[in-house]
Amino acid sequence: MKLKLKAAILGYGRSGSTMHAGAIQDNADSFEMAAACDVDPARRKEAAQRFNCAVYADYHEMLAKEKLDLVSVITRSDQHCEMTCECLKAGVNVLVTKPWAVNADEGRRMIRTAGETGRLLMPWLPSRWCCVLRRLKELIDAGTIGNVFFIRRSVCSFATRNDWQTENRFGGGYLLNWGPHIVDPPVVLLGSKVASVYGRMKQVINPGDVEDVFFAIMNLQNGAVVQAEFTLSVANLPDWFVQGDRGTIVAYGQDMKIYRKVPPKPDDPTKYSEMRSEEESVSEEKVKGCMYGDSAEIYREIAQALRGEKEYPVKPAHALELSETFDAIRRSDRENRVVVF
């Protein structure tokens, strides 16, 4: 019988107490919740009652007293780097929530610390487990719409926030908050690195001093183009608009339409728009699964990585590339130019 891995949550707030604590609970055969740390006494009481575990207000005290296999860092964005490095130095493996770092320099610091300590550093990019992303990959790998040359990935909202996410000093802003869900998946889907970026950022309706809208056009090394945006709109754009040379895939949430067409080559160039393709079809499907990844599934893979059974699929190098892309989007907006990698 395998010994259970001793886990702790650093930051038992909204995400820590639900998404992460729930996933640990769902993997009770692999994990034991050994400790929880939060500055809020009410949150500490909640964790103690739920898990009968040790609770701490100071994570340094937790690291000194507990023998842990994993700490999940689920705190404010500006705290991730320092807390992650301290946990690694204490000899503990770390899962760090998105955005794993405020910028690429912080990401490099965490990677160096992980290398020096020999501990696992696991970035949390749950949208890589997205059911729609998985289905799109199946369709593209099967050549359903031919060669994909352009992907638009959009998320629309028309609501305001009034918390730390609206303040730059805390690592707020929608690029860091939503970028991992919007910028990363289409780049992963196309299997190529970003070659250049043009980005724009804007503060429209939120309080604070950071953007609530961002827009980026990314040219990839394989020649494909990705347009990614979080925007404020009462009416929704498609979440995914995937263009190939033999068709188009459109997804609103988990509702997907697949348009296939092989246009004929006309003898009369004036008639090209009127010609019908013999290979033309439209199909619809409802994609099953979790839009932003199944946390329980991800934690099963974390347990396997901690036991050395398989590698955790999101490497620190992947998260660093994403941080470098975010930095480039900011720089492009600031300098009003294309940033080339």
N, C-alpha and C positions, 0 to 999 in steps of 0.2 A: 504493500500500500504506500502510495506516494505521500510524503509529508506536504501539508498545505503551505503555500507561500504566504508569508506575513506581509500584508499590505497596509498602507496608511494613506489617508487623503489629507493633503495640505490645502485647505480652503474648502470648508464644508458648506458652501453657499448653494445658490440655485443649481448650478451644473454639477458641483461636487457631490451634493446630497442626492441628486436624481440620476443623471446620466452615468456617472462613474460609480457611485456607491451602489446603484441598482445593478450595474454590470458585474461588480464584484460579488454582490449577493446572488446573482444568477449563476455565477461560477463558483458556488460554495464548495464544490469538490476539489477546486484548485486553490482557492484563496481563503484566508482568514483575515477579517478586518481587525487588525491589531491596534490601530490608533487612528485618531482624527485630530486635526489641529485647525482651530479657527479663532479669530480675535473676538468673535461674538459669543458671549456666554450662552445665549439661547441655542445657538447652533451646536455648541459643545454638548449641551444637555440632550439635545435631540439625537446626536450621534451616539452618546453613551447609552441612552434608552434603547435605541434601535439595535445596536451591535454588542452592547455590554463590553465595550472596548475602552482602553485608556484614552483620555482626551487632554489636549494641551492648548494653551493660549500662545505659547512660544515654540516655534518649530525647532529651535536649537535644543531646547530641553527634550523634545520628543526624540531627536536624533541621538542625543546623549544617553537616553534611558531605554530606548526600544531597539531590539535587534530585528531589522526589517529587510525584506527582500525587494520591496517596491514602495516608492512614494509617488503618488499621482499629484502633481502640482497643478492646482485648479484655482489660481488666484488672479489678481489683476495683472494685465499684460506687462506693466512696468516692473513687476516683481519676479517674473518667470526666470530670468537669467540668473540673478543673484541666488534665489532659492534653489534652483536646479544645481548650480555649481556647489553650493553648500551641502546639498544632499549627496551629490557624487563624491565629494571629498570625505564625507562620513562613511563611504563605502556602500552606498545604497544605489540600486538601479532606479532610474527615473523615467516616468511618463510625464511629459509636459504638454498641457493643453494648447490649443491654437489661440492666438498666434504664439508659436513657441518663443519668439523673440520680437523685440520692438524694431530691430534692424539687423542687418547681416553681421555687423561687428559683434553684437551679442551672441548671435548664432555661432560664430567662429570661436568665441570664448568658451561656450558650452562644449563644443566639439573637442577643443584642446583639453578641457578639464576631464571629459569622459575618457580621452586617450591616456591621460596621465594617471587616472585612477583605475582604469580597466573595467569600469562599470558600463552597463548598457544605458544609452540615452535614446529614448523612443519618443519621437514627435507624434502628436495626436492630430492626424489629418483624416477625420472620419469619412469625409466625402469621397475618399478613394474606395470606400466600400459601398457607395451609393448604388441602389438597384438600377437606376436609369443609366448611370455610367457603365455598369456592367453589361446591360442590354445593348447599349450603343456600341460597346466594344465588340460584342458578338456579331452585330449586324455589319459593322465596318470590316472586321476580320473576314467575314463571309463574302465581302465584295458586293453587298446588297445595293449600295448606291455608288459603286465604283470608287474612284480615287477621291478622297475628301480633301478639298482645297480651302474650305472656309468654315469656321464654327463661330456662331454667336451664342454666348452664354450670358443670360440676364436674370437678375432678380429685381422685382419691383416691390415697393412698399409705399405707404403714405401714412406714416405714423412718426411721432416724435419720441425721443428719449430724454431723460433728465437725470442721468446717473454718471458714473465715472467714465463711461464710454464716450462722453462728449468732450473730454478734456485731454489735451495733448500730454500733459505732465504724467498722466496715468497710462499712457499708451493707448488712448482711445482713438476713435475714428473708424469709419466703415471699411476702409481698405484692410486694416489689420483684422477687424472683426468678421467681415464677410469675404474678404479676399481668398482665404483658404478654401471656401466653398465654391467660388466663382472663377478665380484665375487659375487655380491648380488643376481641377479635373479635365478641362478641355486640352490643356497642354499634355497631361498624362495620356489622355485618349489618343492623341496624335503621335505620341511616342517620340517627340523631338524636343530639343532644348530651345529656349528663347534666344533669338539672335539680336532683336532690337525691339524697342518699346516706345510708343507714343502714348502719353497719359494725360488726363485732365481730372482735377478734383475740385469739388465745390461744396461750400456750406450753404444750405438752402433754408431749412426750416428748424433744425435742431438748435438748442442753445449750445454754449461752450465755444471752443475754438478749433474744432477739427471738422473734416469733411463728412457730409452725410450722403454725398454722391461721388462716385468715381467711375471713370471710363478708361479703358486701355485697349490699344490695338497692338498685338504682338506678332511680329514676323518670326516664324520658327526656322530652324536650320534646314528643315526638309522642304521649305518653300510654302508650307501652309500658313494660313493667317487665322488668328484667334482674336475676336472682339469680346471683351468681358466687361460687364458693368453692373453696378448697383445703382438704381435710380429711383427717384420719387415719382410715382405715378399712380393715379387712381385705377386706371385700366392696365392690365398686365400684358407685357410682352411674353413671347414664348420663353420658357426656361432654357430650352435648347433649340437651335436652328442650325442643322448640320447639312452642309451643301457638298454634294459629290458630283462627278461628271456624268453620273447615270441616275441621279435622283436626289431627293431631299428628305430629311427626317425632322419632324417638328414635334416637340414635347412641351406640353403644359402640365407641370407636376408629373404625375405618373401616367397621364394619358398621352399616347404616342401615335402619330400618323407617319406612315412610311410611303413616300411617293417614288415610284420607279418609272423611269422613262429613258429610252435610248433614241435620241432624235435622229431622223434620217438625214442624209445629205441630199439636198434638192438639186435637180438638174437646172431648174429655173430659180436663180437667186432671189427673184422678187416674190416667190411663193413660200419661202422657208417658214414663215410664221404660221402658215395655214396647214402645213403638213402634219399628219397624225403619225405617231409612232406605233409600230406593231407591238413593241414591248413596252406597254404602259399599264400601270396598276397603282391602286391606292389601298393600303391595308391599315387597320387600326388595332391597337392592343392596349391593355391596361397592365403596366409593369408592376409586378408584385415585389414587395420588400420595403426597405427603409430608405427614404430619400436622402438622409444624411448619415447613413451607415448604421448598422446594428451594433450598439455598444457591447452587448454581451458577446457577440461574435468576435469583436476586436479584442476584448479582454481574454478570450480563449486563446487567441494568437499571441497575446502578451505572455500568458502563462507558458505557452510552448517555447517562446523565446527565452524566458527566464530559466527554463529547465534545459535549454540547449537542444531542444528537439527540432526546431526550425528557426530560421531567421525572421525577425520582425520585418514586414514588408516595406515599411516607411523608414528609409535610412536618414540619418542626420544630414547627409549630403543633399538629399531631396529637399528637405526643409530649408537648407541654406540657399539652394537655388531659388526657392520661392521667395525667401527674404530678399535676395538680391534683385528679384523682379519687382518686388514692392518698393525697394529703394529706388529702382530705376523709374518707376511710375511717378514717385514723388519728385525725383530730379527732373523728369520730363515736364511735369506740370510747372515746377518752379522756374525752369529755364526756357519753357515753351519751345522744346525741340525734341527730335527723336534721339533716344539714348541707345547707342550700339554697344553690345557686350564684347 
